[in-house]
Amino acid sequence: MSTASQSALETREMVLSALRDGQRFVLVTHEHPDGDALGSLVAMQRILVALGKDSVAFVSSGEFPLGYEYRWMDLDGVTSTVPDDLAERTVVFLDCGNIDRNPVEEFRRCDATILNIDHHHDNTRFGTIDHVVEDASCTAEIVWDLMQGLGIELTTAVAEVLYVGLVTDTGRFSYENTGPRAHLMAADLVAAGVDVALVYRRVYEGWPEPKLRLVALALSRAQFGANGALALTQLSADDFRQTGAEDGYTEGIVDRLRAVDGTKVAALTRELSDGSGRWKVSLRSSDGDVDVSVIARAGGGGGHKAAAGFTTEMTRDELSAFLHEQVVAQL
């Protein structure tokens, strides 16, 4: 039974009890995991191990290799094999607003107890217990809070992966979800030994040359619509082949479009390399006038008011028209 009507304080105690009382866990997150998903997953894995629990973290083999900005993370304890005893384990979904965003059928259809730990305001509350803290800056912040509730000591290793989740999901502390608690968390993580400069270099610098070429190509194609409110660029599968870029090299492009004066919504659309003809769309809102999660849901996806996305079978031209119409509808 869902706990959608219960407060975050109530569900926090329920989750803490489930984590204390349970013995075997499997941790999962959404497809194409970002910094918050990976940081929350790895941190929770280590927290449960510190509690003496039998815990495995699952990431599908199709997600590897990870983006270059996350390949340095220690994934000891992460597996790509679904546990044989899945029905007997508590399944912990982290940073997953909709159960269908996990790519593995076994997790979406299992009869096990599900702990749904997330901060997306459009979470569909699919868990046995839904601990959805909408005012949290990131899921890593919720994991950090649960760790405190469990009385687990914050190690440098756990602090580092939590910091990755925090810094990436707040846009380096620039998004509107960056509240006072996010900075208190950052202070705690730094005090635990996080090397802020090193994490920054690993996540945001060290670009491979093909990424530079792809970013330059994307920015050169920027177009503006809705009287300058929409900044849009598109990348085809051929663009990736010609530059030698990997799919993950698009990280950060949409934020550069968002920085253009007058832009209210930035959109990056890229054709998937699997030959399906589908497009993946990343959306960012600059000043809060447009809720991009509304646009993403209309396209079959979801996310936050300031950052969202979806995947679609629309053609390039249909997609451009759709985005323009959606932005205009909110202005």
Helices and strands as residue ranges (DSSP letters): H 8-21, E 24-28, H 35-50, E 54-58, G 61-63, E 78-79, G 86-88, E 90-94, G 99-101, H 105-109, E 114-118, E 129-132, H 139-150, H 156-169, H 180-191, H 196-204, H 209-220, E 223-225, E 230-235, H 237-243, G 247-250, H 253-258, E 265-271, E 279-285, H 292-298, E 302-303, E 307-312, H 316-330
